[in-house]
Amino acid sequence: MSSTTNTTTIGTIGAPSRRNTELAMLVFAVLIPVFAYINVGLAKDGSVPAGVLGYALGVGLLAGVAHLVVRKWAPYADPLMLPIATLLNGLGLVFIWRLDQEPQITTKQLGGAMAPGQLMWSTLGVALFLAVLVFLKDHRVLQRYTYISMVVALALLIAPVFFPPRFGARIWITIPGVGGLQPGEFAKIIIAIFFAGYLMVKRDALALASRRFMGLYLPRGRDLGPILVIWALSLMILVFETDLGTSLLFFGLFVVMLYVATERTSWIVFGLLLSGGGAVAVATFESHVQVRVHNWLNPLELSNGGVTETAQAMYSFGSGGIMGSGLGQGYSRLIGGIAPKSDYILATVGEETGLAGLMGILLLYGLLIERGIRTALAARDPFGKLLAIGLSGAFALQVFVVAGGVTGLIPLTGMTMPFLAQGGSSVIANWALVAILLRISDTARRPAPAPAPSTDAEMTQVVRP
Amino acid sequence: MNKPLRRVAIFCGLLVLALLIRVNWVQFVQGDELKNDPHNRRVAIERYSMPRGNIIVDGKPVTGSTTTDSGDFKYKRTYKNGKMWAPVTGYASQAFDANQLEKLNDGILSGTDDKLFFSRTVDMFTGGNKRGGNVVTTLDAKAQKAAFEGLGGNKGAVAAINPETGAILALASTPSYDPSKFAGNTDKDAEAYNALQKKNDPDEPMLNRALRQTYPPGSTFKVVTASAALENGLYDDVDAKTRSPLPYTLPDTHITLDNEGPIPCENASLRVALRYSCNTVFGKISADLGNKKMKAEAEKFGFNDPEIDTPVRAAESIYPTDNRPQNAMAGIGQASNRATPLQMAMVASAVANGGKLMKPYMVEQLEDKNLNAIQQHTPQVMSHPLSPENAQKIQDIMETVVKEGTGTNAQIPNVTVGGKTGTAQHGENNKDNPYAWFISYAKTAKGTPVAVAVVIEGSDTLRNDIAGGKLAAPVAKKVMEAVLESNK
């Protein structure tokens, strides 16, 4: 008829896509690490490093392609997540390259220079990010794989038990020729998908069928099943893989998602009691955990007359002070081994960029988490909400557990800083995580499609005089 | 689901906040403490990242710096005649930290002190080569050499002071050690260092006996007792008879106090009593004055002061609160009172300086690498243990000791020398070798440039009071001559 547009569609004006904001931010996210790279070279050799052009082009190309793909396949996605992830990954590469410049910790036995490998893993990570955005048209598709996800996640979590421990924790799968893989990093995404799917179906039963006791809604005995299973599983991780961080991450993730799904505070209380009790119980007989706790309580204690890694990390932070020693001018290599590039990368950040730089990095993580939670708030479907909060919650817990461990707030664990630290599994998995969050946020912010013209409305118009 | 989501958001915010607070705590609140922790290797790396400044004696450095290729450290400390100067310089080792002047002035020597801020800032613009500032000492190279060589193979120590300023002129301790042997960071350095430790070497070569070891002062303490007698008005005239019976029985006991051989001590004047070193006379003076007055006088000379910083802190010399017989024995330096060689040199210097005790010090000035003074020492009065008249009287009788008493070995032609010998018993029933003491000062027409204290441990052959005069006085004499020579 005469009019195909509709007078009642206020929604079509909708949210702007913000892709240009993202592009502007990305320029900063690429330039800052490039300047950092030049800074390191000037500090170490007094000249601009030869690889700077290649590095700038490489990171710029990755960021550019990622941006174009987001523009095409997820035009309404959150504009900040990609720049923050790019900045953290770029800075991580600079810090690893900077530590590669220290011959003492870049020997053949320790695996030599690690920045080229990390650049390759980052490229793979971005590739996975692109693949997720291109092929996952709608995050709700993942809901179909709820129980497959459970099986895969369990397999990934249990697999490291059959491999020898590395650095005191069994969180690695060793593949000859390829190297080590930390399945926990992937499991964190897959298990969030499982929880989201499972809880979306069961949340009413878990929330409503409960008894009131001392002001708390206690779940029925049979509804306790799933949480007890997950609790037992996380304790098993702690016992067999001797890693407090992974255990804390999975149990915390479950409690957070359960709370969001059921809106029942009792789950939090229940979860805290279970995790606290479990951790204390395990710590009383697990020597590896005891050592970690002991080092945490006595960070500067000498062991066999030598300074421990924990103490070296504390000295790094302290020596950095407020402004830091400057990139390339610190001594975080004293931590020894490859630890300064992986678990202790924050010590280098703290020493060389000081309190100012470290707080900046932590705020970047905080901002990324905040954008993730905002996505959860904005999502329209319960599965999307649960998945987004699960992924952001897991990310937040991981940042807290790692940064808290390295700075001595909590006992040290074997996980690494997302994006920043050396390690292929971590960087690939976290790019995939950001991709899923972007997909949810694109769906959430996408304007509602214009409703089909209502035939009723037209009928009404016709009879109008 | 949005309400719990908001709560989770707040929870995540709190997690990040906790991290921010923690890094502020570690990097800001605890930052300096961690930065300067002795186990923090950065301290040593910084210390040896540029040529270390020198410790200067008589305008010439007694230290140096050389490049090394031992890992983190670019430079290494070297010492010239390290054994002789170790009690002054201390050591600075890449592996074993530092002590004494090397440690106390580490900021200046390594160039990191805030006082060098200006010089560092200038360097930043002019691109001048980096190096630490210097520490200029008050020591007299000739006197130090005389002291070190005088002690020779004996175990002992010498401290010499300029009585007019308190400037330390010599500070020797034997057996000594060479700090350059373990200045580096290799296994050889560690071996050398371990061999010097007390458990491996009972002679304790790393012990700075001149400052850090206390000994029973023996008869040299009679100078303090005589001063107490005059200051408290017990006696006024050093040539008048004292009320001193022979034999003398210690108060509250039936134990008689003996003299060394048949010397004329009955009712002897202070001059005669000091000349022959009469135990009975000074024991009784101490008993007559009582513990409180004796302690007060000793404290004016510097006893019971735990913070005599030269700037290297000297061990505390003790005059304790004690019962009457013990206090009487303390008057002759044979009870639980103990003194460092520096303390006894301070006693001699206070007497020589007309009763005014100057605070001992050994750093004249701190300077930056361009020899601009950053900090200059000004002599300070520490106390007035004697009135000028009484100081004159004590000088008079101490000069008699050297002229015709137990200290004739310290005589120097054409120079007025006052002194006092001492031989302190050591061990239960005196079974260990005694300590031979000598304290003295030398006076010329131009002034009193030196007071010295010498102690030698374990002089096996000589057990009577003559030991001090035989063994220690010649060393004191050489040190005084060296100072007089440099003052000419």
Interface residues (C-beta under 8 A of the other chain):
Chain A: Q104 V256 Y259 V260 A261 E263 L300 L302 V307 A311 M314 Y315 F317 G318 S319 G320 G321 I322 Y331 L334 G350 G354 L355 L358 M359 L362 L363 Y365 G366 I369 E370 I373 A376 L377 P382 K385 L386 I389 S392 G393 A396 L397 V399 F400 A403 G404 T407 G408 L409
Chain B: M1 N2 K3 P4 L5 R6 R7 V8 A9 F11 C12 G13 L15 V16 A18 L19 L20 R22 V23 N24 V26 Q27 F28 Q30 G31 D32 E33 L34 K35 D37 H39 N40 R41 R42 I45 G71
